Amino acid sequence: MPSVMGLLEDEERAARQRVEVLREQTDRLLAELHEAETDWQELVISQRRVSGVLAGQYPTEGSELAAPVVSVAEPGVSDPAVAAEGRSAKPVVAARPGSIVPR
């Protein structure tokens, strides 16, 4: 007849082995979770960048940011608001950095 202590030691050994197996599975799952979260974050960043490029917030390769359009009053009118009310203001695109302005 087996002793009570021997039975308890067998149960303890089986429980310890089960814990080790579960820890290994947990480590694998945590590594997989980390990889999945990293992939997800990269996709979120990519989506934001593409949205920004499409909205003109970021320069694309070989181009610069879209220049803002400003309103310029006609000659002889000092206040652009007055020019916009009485006369049509001419939209002018601001020069891009590094561009050459003709004389």
VOPAGU-2260 file (C-alpha; in pm, 1 decimal, decimal comma):
REM VOPAGU-2260
SITE   aa  ch    i         X         Y         Z
SITE  MET   A    0       0,0       0,0       0,0
SITE  PRO   A    1     143,9     339,7    -100,7
SITE  SER   A    2     210,0     593,0     168,7
SITE  VAL   A    3      18,6     915,7     194,1
SITE  MET   A    4     341,1    1114,1     161,9
SITE  GLY   A    5     430,5     927,5    -158,7
SITE  LEU   A    6      88,4    1003,4    -308,4
SITE  LEU   A    7     120,7    1371,3    -216,6
SITE  GLU   A    8     468,4    1387,3    -373,1
SITE  ASP   A    9     331,7    1233,6    -694,6
SITE  GLU   A   10      47,0    1487,8    -699,3
SITE  GLU   A   11     294,7    1770,2    -635,1
SITE  ARG   A   12     524,0    1652,9    -916,8
SITE  ALA   A   13     229,3    1634,9   -1161,2
SITE  ALA   A   14     108,8    1980,0   -1053,7
SITE  ARG   A   15     461,0    2126,0   -1094,6
SITE  GLN   A   16     489,3    1978,0   -1444,8
SITE  ARG   A   17     149,1    2120,2   -1535,3
SITE  VAL   A   18     258,4    2463,0   -1409,0
SITE  GLU   A   19     576,3    2446,0   -1619,5
SITE  VAL   A   20     376,7    2353,9   -1931,0
SITE  LEU   A   21     131,7    2637,3   -1869,1
SITE  ARG   A   22     416,4    2887,7   -1813,8
SITE  GLU   A   23     575,0    2784,5   -2144,3
SITE  GLN   A   24     240,9    2824,8   -2320,4
SITE  THR   A   25     192,0    3163,0   -2152,6
SITE  ASP   A   26     536,9    3279,7   -2264,0
SITE  ARG   A   27     460,6    3175,5   -2623,2
SITE  LEU   A   28     122,5    3348,6   -2610,5
SITE  LEU   A   29     271,3    3666,9   -2464,3
SITE  ALA   A   30     534,1    3673,8   -2739,6
SITE  GLU   A   31     263,3    3619,6   -3001,3
SITE  LEU   A   32      48,2    3889,5   -2840,6
SITE  HIS   A   33     339,8    4133,1   -2844,0
SITE  GLU   A   34     402,5    4062,0   -3212,6
SITE  ALA   A   35      33,1    4106,4   -3296,5
SITE  GLU   A   36      15,8    4434,9   -3102,2
SITE  THR   A   37     327,9    4561,7   -3281,6
SITE  ASP   A   38     176,5    4473,1   -3620,4
SITE  TRP   A   39    -147,3    4645,2   -3521,9
SITE  GLN   A   40      32,9    4963,6   -3412,5
SITE  GLU   A   41     233,2    4969,1   -3736,8
SITE  LEU   A   42     -89,9    4944,8   -3934,5
SITE  VAL   A   43    -245,0    5228,4   -3733,5
SITE  ILE   A   44      61,8    5445,2   -3794,3
SITE  SER   A   45      59,9    5357,7   -4165,4
SITE  GLN   A   46    -307,5    5443,9   -4192,3
SITE  ARG   A   47    -251,3    5780,5   -4023,0
SITE  ARG   A   48      41,6    5859,9   -4249,8
SITE  VAL   A   49    -148,9    5767,7   -4565,0
SITE  SER   A   50    -444,2    5976,6   -4447,4
SITE  GLY   A   51    -206,6    6264,6   -4377,5
SITE  VAL   A   52     -43,1    6237,6   -4718,4
SITE  LEU   A   53    -380,9    6227,3   -4888,9
SITE  ALA   A   54    -488,5    6531,2   -4687,1
SITE  GLY   A   55    -166,6    6714,4   -4779,4
SITE  GLN   A   56     -18,4    6722,4   -4429,1
SITE  TYR   A   57     300,3    6532,6   -4513,5
SITE  PRO   A   58     528,3    6571,8   -4812,1
SITE  THR   A   59     544,2    6283,3   -5053,7
SITE  GLU   A   60     862,8    6164,5   -5219,6
SITE  GLY   A   61     989,7    6426,4   -5461,6
SITE  SER   A   62     740,3    6690,2   -5355,1
SITE  GLU   A   63     688,0    6934,8   -5076,7
SITE  LEU   A   64     391,3    7031,9   -4865,6
SITE  ALA   A   65     111,6    7203,2   -5049,1
SITE  ALA   A   66     161,3    7577,2   -5026,3
SITE  PRO   A   67    -117,6    7774,2   -4862,9
SITE  VAL   A   68    -327,6    8003,1   -5076,6
SITE  VAL   A   69    -326,2    8364,1   -4962,2
SITE  SER   A   70    -533,9    8656,9   -5075,4
SITE  VAL   A   71    -356,3    8964,1   -5209,4
SITE  ALA   A   72    -525,9    9299,7   -5245,5
SITE  GLU   A   73    -513,3    9479,6   -5573,8
SITE  PRO   A   74    -270,1    9770,6   -5608,7
SITE  GLY   A   75    -390,8   10089,8   -5446,0
SITE  VAL   A   76    -603,6    9911,5   -5183,2
SITE  SER   A   77    -428,2    9880,5   -4848,8
SITE  ASP   A   78    -686,2    9664,0   -4669,4
SITE  PRO   A   79    -739,7    9314,4   -4817,6
SITE  ALA   A   80   -1089,8    9302,7   -4663,5
SITE  VAL   A   81   -1185,3    9614,2   -4859,0
SITE  ALA   A   82   -1040,4    9463,2   -5173,4
SITE  ALA   A   83   -1241,0    9145,6   -5121,5
SITE  GLU   A   84   -1563,1    9341,9   -5073,3
SITE  GLY   A   85   -1533,5    9591,0   -5356,2
SITE  ARG   A   86   -1305,1    9413,5   -5596,4
SITE  SER   A   87   -1207,5    9056,6   -5651,4
SITE  ALA   A   88    -896,8    8953,2   -5461,3
SITE  LYS   A   89    -642,9    8748,6   -5651,8
SITE  PRO   A   90    -552,3    8415,5   -5490,8
SITE  VAL   A   91    -176,8    8367,4   -5483,0
SITE  VAL   A   92       5,9    8052,5   -5387,9
SITE  ALA   A   93     289,0    8121,8   -5144,5
SITE  ALA   A   94     639,5    8032,0   -5263,1
SITE  ARG   A   95     773,4    7697,8   -5150,5
SITE  PRO   A   96    1098,0    7692,2   -4952,4
SITE  GLY   A   97    1393,2    7664,8   -5187,0
SITE  SER   A   98    1201,5    7783,2   -5493,3
SITE  ILE   A   99    1336,8    8054,8   -5718,8
SITE  VAL   A  100    1119,0    8361,7   -5758,7
SITE  PRO   A  101    1141,9    8529,6   -6100,8
SITE  ARG   A  102    1210,4    8903,5   -6111,3
